[in-house]
């Protein structure tokens, strides 16, 4: 990208911002995001917590479904705290067929064999 392209982009953005006053750009009052953040924080406090325990510095695969045949969508480090929505049966990992669904926008699952649930927490079935 050369300087003239960058300059033209900056000028275009400045022109768009000049067309829309900041009061018109705000769709909701300033207090609305704060309320949403508080509601989300309360919701997360209600969910059971777990800790990823893989050992030897290995990462835990996060999958799109409850089983090792589902696509891996990411990984988690050992020691990472996770929020658990529910549990369901899936393919066995070291004899354990339970998989936890992680909190978030997309269905993501991890094997319960590698997650230690906090004392006093109960993970409901999906």
Protein Blocks (a to p, Z undefined) as FASTA:
>chain_A
ZZklmmmmmmmmmmmmmmpcfklmpmbdfklmmmmmmmmmmmmmmpccddddebjoiacd
ddfbdcfkbccfbdcdehiacddfbdcddddeehiabdcddedjbdcdddfklpccdehi
acddZZ
